Every structure is written in structure tokens, then in C-alpha cells.
Amino acid sequence: MQLGLIGYYSDFVVYPLVIALLGVAGLIEAGEEGAPDWIGMALVCLGLWTLIEYVLHRFVLHHVPWVRDLHDRHHVEERSPVGTPTWLSLGVHAAIALSVWLITDFATASAVGCGLMLGYLWYISVHHMIHHWHPGHPSYLYTLKRRHAVHHHVDDNANFGVTSMFWDRVFGTARL
């Protein structure tokens, strides 16, 4: 959806603050003995984010009618401030973390929330950089920018992973 500049950039302020606060609270709750498990769960959820990112991009952004129309606009106006409002994305993350808390405990829920939100922050950061920056050759960011350009301009049925090529390779949608 079209956002104003404050709406577009608010994720880059809100998410680091929420991740830091939730991370500190979760690690305090986990205690010294539970900290390695907390960190492990956060890292697993960070990795899980890459699959969620792929599935959302491939099946939601390209196939759900109203959402597809918004995403098509992004394909045409790559540099415009189109994105998910912070209140919506943060609300979804909060709902997931609260659901996990209801069936486990706060430490686990905070690790899940931090891992997924860190993945989301990495995704929106990389997506912003590949549309607005000019990374040097050959870098991780340059490779992602080239892959994303293929998705935008050559084959929108390929290269759904923005932060990683892994799931495109697994599901046969990688194109260089």
C-alpha cells in the first residue's frame, strides 16, 4: 500500500526498538541457563523467516487479488514508498508471539518474536537497499539486486526470495 515517508521509514525505527526491548525481557526471563536455548530459538525463527518471506512473496503478493494489485504497482513504481504499514506488520508479529506465549512461556514467545521480527527487519532493509542503493560488484547485495531485477523486469514467476536464494533453489524458481 502507498505510504507516506514517515510510514515507510517507521519500520526502520520501530522494529529495532521492539526487538531490543523484547530480546532483553526474554533473555532476563530465560535466565543464564536458558539463554543458549533462547538464542537458538531466535536463530531458528530467523531462518524460518526466509521461508515465510518466500511463501508470502510467491503466493500472497502474486496471487491474492487485492494484494497482487498493490504488489504489481510496486513492480511498476519500484522506488515509491509502497509497503506494509508498521501497525499491520507489528500486529501480525504480536499475534504470533502472543499465540506462542499462550501455549509455551514468555521466554520462548519472545525468542520466536525476536527471530521473526529480526528476519522481517532484515527483509525490509535488504529490499529497500536493492531498490535505492547502488552496491558494488561482486557483493551479496549486488547479487540480490540482480536477482530481484530479474524478478521485476524479466520473469515475475522467479526469484521470490529477496534476502536469500535458498528457497528459490529448493522449489525450482531460481533464475539468474
C-alpha positions as CSV (number, residue, x, y, z in Angstrom):
1,M,0.0,0.0,0.0
2,Q,1.2,3.5,-0.7
3,L,2.8,5.0,2.4
4,G,4.0,8.5,3.3
5,L,7.7,8.8,4.0
6,I,7.2,8.6,7.8
7,G,5.0,5.5,7.4
8,Y,7.6,4.0,5.0
9,Y,10.6,4.6,7.2
10,S,8.9,3.9,10.6
11,D,9.7,0.2,10.4
12,F,13.4,1.1,10.5
13,V,12.9,2.8,13.9
14,V,10.2,0.8,15.5
15,Y,11.4,-2.7,14.8
16,P,14.9,-2.3,16.2
17,L,13.4,-0.8,19.4
18,V,10.8,-3.6,19.8
19,I,13.4,-6.3,19.0
20,A,15.8,-4.9,21.6
21,L,13.2,-4.5,24.3
22,L,11.7,-7.9,23.7
23,G,15.1,-9.5,23.5
24,V,16.2,-8.1,26.8
25,A,13.0,-9.0,28.5
26,G,13.1,-12.5,27.0
27,L,16.7,-13.1,28.0
28,I,16.1,-11.9,31.5
29,E,13.1,-14.3,31.7
30,A,15.1,-17.2,30.3
31,G,18.0,-16.6,32.8
32,E,21.6,-17.6,32.4
33,E,20.8,-21.3,32.0
34,G,18.0,-20.7,29.4
35,A,19.9,-18.1,27.4
36,P,21.5,-20.6,24.9
37,D,18.1,-22.1,24.2
38,W,16.6,-18.6,23.8
39,I,19.3,-17.7,21.3
40,G,18.9,-21.0,19.5
41,M,15.1,-20.5,19.1
42,A,15.6,-16.9,17.9
43,L,18.1,-18.1,15.3
44,V,15.8,-20.9,14.1
45,C,12.9,-18.4,13.7
46,L,15.3,-16.0,11.9
47,G,16.0,-18.9,9.5
48,L,12.2,-19.7,9.3
49,W,11.6,-16.1,8.2
50,T,13.4,-16.8,4.9
51,L,10.7,-19.5,4.1
52,I,7.9,-17.2,5.3
53,E,9.3,-14.4,3.1
54,Y,9.4,-16.8,0.1
55,V,5.9,-18.1,0.6
56,L,4.4,-14.7,1.2
57,H,6.1,-13.2,-1.9
58,R,5.3,-16.2,-4.2
59,F,1.7,-17.0,-3.1
60,V,0.3,-13.9,-1.4
61,L,1.9,-11.0,-3.2
62,H,1.5,-12.6,-6.6
63,H,-1.8,-14.4,-6.3
64,V,-4.2,-12.8,-3.7
65,P,-6.2,-10.4,-5.9
66,W,-6.2,-7.1,-3.8
67,V,-2.6,-7.7,-2.6
68,R,-1.4,-8.7,-6.1
69,D,-2.7,-5.4,-7.4
70,L,-0.7,-3.5,-4.8
71,H,2.4,-5.6,-5.5
72,D,2.0,-5.0,-9.2
73,R,2.2,-1.3,-8.5
74,H,5.5,-1.9,-6.7
75,H,6.8,-3.7,-9.8
76,V,6.0,-0.6,-11.9
77,E,7.0,2.1,-9.3
78,E,9.9,0.4,-7.7
79,R,11.2,3.4,-5.8
80,S,7.9,4.7,-4.5
81,P,7.2,4.2,-0.7
82,V,4.9,1.2,-1.1
83,G,4.9,-1.3,1.7
84,T,3.1,-2.8,4.7
85,P,2.1,-0.3,7.4
86,T,4.0,-0.8,10.6
87,W,0.8,-1.2,12.7
88,L,-0.2,-4.1,10.5
89,S,3.1,-6.0,10.3
90,L,3.8,-5.4,14.0
91,G,0.2,-6.5,14.8
92,V,0.8,-9.8,13.0
93,H,4.1,-10.3,14.8
94,A,2.5,-9.6,18.1
95,A,-0.4,-12.0,17.4
96,I,2.2,-14.8,16.6
97,A,4.2,-14.1,19.7
98,L,1.1,-13.9,21.9
99,S,-0.1,-17.2,20.5
100,V,3.2,-18.9,21.3
101,W,3.1,-17.4,24.8
102,L,-0.3,-18.9,25.4
103,I,1.0,-22.4,24.6
104,T,4.5,-22.1,26.0
105,D,6.1,-19.4,28.1
106,F,7.2,-15.8,27.7
107,A,10.9,-16.6,27.1
108,T,10.0,-18.9,24.1
109,A,7.5,-16.4,22.8
110,S,10.0,-13.6,23.0
111,A,12.6,-15.6,21.2
112,V,10.1,-16.6,18.4
113,G,9.0,-12.9,18.1
114,C,12.6,-11.6,18.1
115,G,13.7,-14.1,15.5
116,L,10.8,-13.5,13.1
117,M,11.0,-9.7,13.6
118,L,14.7,-9.7,13.0
119,G,14.1,-11.6,9.8
120,Y,11.4,-9.1,8.8
121,L,13.7,-6.2,9.6
122,W,16.5,-7.8,7.5
123,Y,14.0,-8.3,4.6
124,I,12.7,-4.7,4.6
125,S,16.2,-3.4,4.9
126,V,17.6,-5.5,2.0
127,H,14.5,-4.7,-0.1
128,H,15.0,-1.0,0.5
129,M,18.7,-1.2,-0.3
130,I,18.3,-3.2,-3.5
131,H,15.8,-0.6,-4.8
132,H,17.6,2.6,-3.6
133,W,21.3,1.8,-3.3
134,H,24.0,1.0,-5.8
135,P,26.0,-1.8,-4.3
136,G,29.5,-2.6,-5.6
137,H,30.3,-5.7,-7.7
138,P,30.5,-8.5,-6.7
139,S,28.8,-8.3,-3.3
140,Y,26.0,-10.1,-1.5
141,L,23.8,-7.0,-2.0
142,Y,24.7,-6.7,-5.7
143,T,23.8,-10.4,-6.3
144,L,20.5,-9.9,-4.6
145,K,19.8,-6.7,-6.5
146,R,20.5,-8.5,-9.9
147,R,18.2,-11.4,-8.9
148,H,15.4,-9.0,-7.8
149,A,15.8,-7.1,-11.0
150,V,15.2,-10.3,-13.0
151,H,12.1,-10.9,-10.9
152,H,10.8,-7.3,-11.6
153,H,11.8,-7.0,-15.3
154,V,12.3,-10.4,-16.8
155,D,10.3,-13.2,-15.1
156,D,7.9,-12.4,-12.2
157,N,7.5,-16.2,-11.7
158,A,11.1,-16.5,-10.5
159,N,13.4,-15.2,-7.7
160,F,10.8,-14.8,-4.9
161,G,13.4,-14.8,-2.2
162,V,14.6,-11.3,-1.5
163,T,17.2,-12.0,1.2
164,S,18.2,-15.5,0.2
165,M,18.3,-17.7,-2.9
166,F,17.9,-20.8,-0.9
167,W,14.2,-21.4,-1.2
168,D,14.1,-20.5,-4.9
169,R,16.7,-23.2,-5.4
170,V,14.7,-25.7,-3.3
171,F,11.4,-25.0,-5.1
172,G,12.9,-24.6,-8.6
173,T,12.1,-20.9,-9.0
174,A,15.7,-19.6,-9.2
175,R,16.7,-17.7,-12.3
176,L,19.9,-15.8,-12.8
